[in-house]
Amino acid sequence: MTHYRTLPALIGALALAACGGQPEGRDTSDFDRDYQGVLHEALLDAEPGAVIEIPAGRFVFERGLSLSGVSGVTIRGAGMDETILSFAGQRQGAEGLLVSNSDNFTIENLAVEDTAGDAVKITGSDGVTIRGVRVEWTRGPSSENGAYGLYPVLSRNVLIEDSVAIGASDAGIYVGQSETIIVRNNRAEDNVAGIEIENSNNADVYGNVAVNNTGGILVFNMPNLPRPGAGTRVFDNDVHDNNLANFGHAGTPVANVPAGTGILINANDDVEIFNNRLRNNRTAHVIISSGHSSGFSDLGVSEDFDPYPERIHVHSNSYEGGGNNPDSIELQALRVMKFGPTGRMPPVMWDGFVNPARLVDGALPDDLRICVTDADVINVDGPNGYANPQVGREAFDCAHEPRPAVVLDR
């Protein structure tokens, strides 16, 4: 399999990494160990429209919590630093909280810590609100941490706001195979991937801070899933210092994500990246890559998978520092060759792959082009084995119509 660190592209992970072990972080000796039965029973008995209030306090859970097939339920704490649900001693369950087929579900104002697997997973639901929730693995970055923090999947009308995700061994905030999504005003730090939008449609990601992750914000398609994704805006985010050494599980794709990536688009179409503040991401601030650079051909990809990113618009961002210490020997050599020993890679990196079936007179039609108007771009010439990388702006001097704002159907 192609090794991702040898390429200018990267992808996140598809695999769920459910890990055990006792976190060495927060001391839970003074946590309440009797409350878990109360909350388990409240979820089991919940009726449509129920509001489950969790008081301020610190509570230990040995079994995962679950809710299934009940609409309109709200789980509400007293604040993300006041109501703490600790799963440091979890013995049963792959998640801290699993919600399935429960429309109009809300969870707010609490913390979920040290789960064996994913912290909060919500699947098959229409109308999901995650607000003021902190998910954290308190031992710090570790491959023994759970894979995903806030994890809606196969859902519609998803809102994640004012929340915090720390320490996930895959992605802190992850929305997969969903549609009509807003991820706003959150903080993601110390994760392998801060925020991921995967195989999803019609998403807005804005007002977030992604700092000290391996990669800050990812928008991509993975092969061999029931649905592809397209149509995402990433704007008005602070994406900086995402240089954390990778701590993903060995043998999974996420373990090969190079440190130092700000925003990544991989095999995804119709993406607009604008008004972001990108700073000190040491490999590249923005990477635009295809499935060819990500080794998808080694995964038995179905013929209908489209690996080419098209209709990409990068504009009106600010860039500072970064590109000075890429996380691979090959990219370091490229940096020195093109820009000298103390030089920096340009803010935007593209692998150079285009769909030959869509070329007209040797070029993509205007409505499919990759447009970058705010920075130099390095085309690393992936189709030719990275033999002749080129730097410039002229080939990317174009624009697409702005994408419309996402409006949730509530």
ChimeraX attribute file (.defattr): number of C-alpha atoms within 10 A of each C-alpha:
attribute: neighborCount
match mode: 1-to-1
recipient: residues
	/A:1	9
	/A:2	13
	/A:3	13
	/A:4	20
	/A:5	20
	/A:6	17
	/A:7	22
	/A:8	27
	/A:9	26
	/A:10	30
	/A:11	30
	/A:12	28
	/A:13	24
	/A:14	16
	/A:15	12
	/A:16	16
	/A:17	23
	/A:18	18
	/A:19	18
	/A:20	18
	/A:21	14
	/A:22	16
	/A:23	21
	/A:24	12
	/A:25	13
	/A:26	13
	/A:27	10
	/A:28	15
	/A:29	8
	/A:30	9
	/A:31	16
	/A:32	15
	/A:33	15
	/A:34	11
	/A:35	16
	/A:36	18
	/A:37	11
	/A:38	11
	/A:39	17
	/A:40	17
	/A:41	11
	/A:42	16
	/A:43	18
	/A:44	14
	/A:45	11
	/A:46	20
	/A:47	14
	/A:48	15
	/A:49	13
	/A:50	17
	/A:51	16
	/A:52	16
	/A:53	14
	/A:54	20
	/A:55	15
	/A:56	16
	/A:57	17
	/A:58	18
	/A:59	21
	/A:60	22
	/A:61	25
	/A:62	17
	/A:63	20
	/A:64	21
	/A:65	21
	/A:66	19
	/A:67	21
	/A:68	18
	/A:69	14
	/A:70	21
	/A:71	21
	/A:72	17
	/A:73	21
	/A:74	19
	/A:75	17
	/A:76	20
	/A:77	24
	/A:78	18
	/A:79	19
	/A:80	21
	/A:81	16
	/A:82	15
	/A:83	22
	/A:84	26
	/A:85	26
	/A:86	26
	/A:87	27
	/A:88	24
	/A:89	18
	/A:90	22
	/A:91	15
	/A:92	14
	/A:93	18
	/A:94	23
	/A:95	25
	/A:96	29
	/A:97	20
	/A:98	20
	/A:99	21
	/A:100	21
	/A:101	18
	/A:102	23
	/A:103	23
	/A:104	21
	/A:105	26
	/A:106	19
	/A:107	20
	/A:108	23
	/A:109	23
	/A:110	27
	/A:111	25
	/A:112	24
	/A:113	24
	/A:114	31
	/A:115	38
	/A:116	29
	/A:117	28
	/A:118	30
	/A:119	31
	/A:120	24
	/A:121	22
	/A:122	24
	/A:123	22
	/A:124	19
	/A:125	24
	/A:126	22
	/A:127	22
	/A:128	25
	/A:129	19
	/A:130	24
	/A:131	22
	/A:132	23
	/A:133	28
	/A:134	28
	/A:135	30
	/A:136	27
	/A:137	31
	/A:138	19
	/A:139	15
	/A:140	16
	/A:141	23
	/A:142	20
	/A:143	20
	/A:144	23
	/A:145	34
	/A:146	30
	/A:147	32
	/A:148	33
	/A:149	36
	/A:150	27
	/A:151	22
	/A:152	30
	/A:153	22
	/A:154	19
	/A:155	25
	/A:156	24
	/A:157	23
	/A:158	27
	/A:159	20
	/A:160	27
	/A:161	21
	/A:162	18
	/A:163	25
	/A:164	25
	/A:165	28
	/A:166	27
	/A:167	31
	/A:168	37
	/A:169	33
	/A:170	35
	/A:171	37
	/A:172	33
	/A:173	29
	/A:174	24
	/A:175	29
	/A:176	22
	/A:177	21
	/A:178	27
	/A:179	24
	/A:180	22
	/A:181	27
	/A:182	24
	/A:183	25
	/A:184	21
	/A:185	19
	/A:186	24
	/A:187	23
	/A:188	30
	/A:189	28
	/A:190	31
	/A:191	38
	/A:192	38
	/A:193	38
	/A:194	35
	/A:195	32
	/A:196	27
	/A:197	28
	/A:198	25
	/A:199	25
	/A:200	28
	/A:201	22
	/A:202	22
	/A:203	28
	/A:204	24
	/A:205	25
	/A:206	21
	/A:207	19
	/A:208	26
	/A:209	23
	/A:210	30
	/A:211	27
	/A:212	25
	/A:213	34
	/A:214	31
	/A:215	40
	/A:216	36
	/A:217	30
	/A:218	26
	/A:219	30
	/A:220	30
	/A:221	31
	/A:222	24
	/A:223	22
	/A:224	15
	/A:225	13
	/A:226	7
	/A:227	16
	/A:228	21
	/A:229	24
	/A:230	24
	/A:231	22
	/A:232	29
	/A:233	24
	/A:234	23
	/A:235	22
	/A:236	20
	/A:237	24
	/A:238	21
	/A:239	28
	/A:240	28
	/A:241	26
	/A:242	34
	/A:243	27
	/A:244	22
	/A:245	20
	/A:246	26
	/A:247	23
	/A:248	30
	/A:249	22
	/A:250	11
	/A:251	8
	/A:252	16
	/A:253	20
	/A:254	25
	/A:255	22
	/A:256	21
	/A:257	26
	/A:258	27
	/A:259	28
	/A:260	30
	/A:261	34
	/A:262	35
	/A:263	28
	/A:264	26
	/A:265	25
	/A:266	27
	/A:267	28
	/A:268	30
	/A:269	26
	/A:270	23
	/A:271	26
	/A:272	21
	/A:273	22
	/A:274	19
	/A:275	16
	/A:276	22
	/A:277	19
	/A:278	26
	/A:279	22
	/A:280	23
	/A:281	34
	/A:282	25
	/A:283	32
	/A:284	31
	/A:285	32
	/A:286	25
	/A:287	24
	/A:288	27
	/A:289	29
	/A:290	30
	/A:291	26
	/A:292	20
	/A:293	25
	/A:294	26
	/A:295	18
	/A:296	19
	/A:297	15
	/A:298	10
	/A:299	10
	/A:300	9
	/A:301	16
	/A:302	11
	/A:303	8
	/A:304	8
	/A:305	17
	/A:306	19
	/A:307	26
	/A:308	20
	/A:309	27
	/A:310	24
	/A:311	23
	/A:312	24
	/A:313	26
	/A:314	25
	/A:315	18
	/A:316	17
	/A:317	17
	/A:318	16
	/A:319	21
	/A:320	13
	/A:321	18
	/A:322	26
	/A:323	26
	/A:324	22
	/A:325	22
	/A:326	26
	/A:327	22
	/A:328	17
	/A:329	13
	/A:330	14
	/A:331	20
	/A:332	18
	/A:333	14
	/A:334	17
	/A:335	22
	/A:336	15
	/A:337	11
	/A:338	15
	/A:339	14
	/A:340	11
	/A:341	12
	/A:342	9
	/A:343	14
	/A:344	21
	/A:345	27
	/A:346	24
	/A:347	26
	/A:348	25
	/A:349	24
	/A:350	22
	/A:351	23
	/A:352	20
	/A:353	21
	/A:354	21
	/A:355	14
	/A:356	10
	/A:357	7
	/A:358	12
	/A:359	12
	/A:360	10
	/A:361	7
	/A:362	8
	/A:363	13
	/A:364	18
	/A:365	12
	/A:366	13
	/A:367	15
	/A:368	19
	/A:369	22
	/A:370	25
	/A:371	23
	/A:372	22
	/A:373	17
	/A:374	18
	/A:375	18
	/A:376	17
	/A:377	23
	/A:378	21
	/A:379	22
	/A:380	23
	/A:381	17
	/A:382	21
	/A:383	14
	/A:384	11
	/A:385	10
	/A:386	17
	/A:387	10
	/A:388	11
	/A:389	17
	/A:390	13
	/A:391	16
	/A:392	13
	/A:393	15
	/A:394	12
	/A:395	13
	/A:396	18
	/A:397	13
	/A:398	16
	/A:399	18
	/A:400	18
	/A:401	9
	/A:402	11
	/A:403	15
	/A:404	11
	/A:405	12
	/A:406	18
	/A:407	13
	/A:408	14
	/A:409	10
	/A:410	9
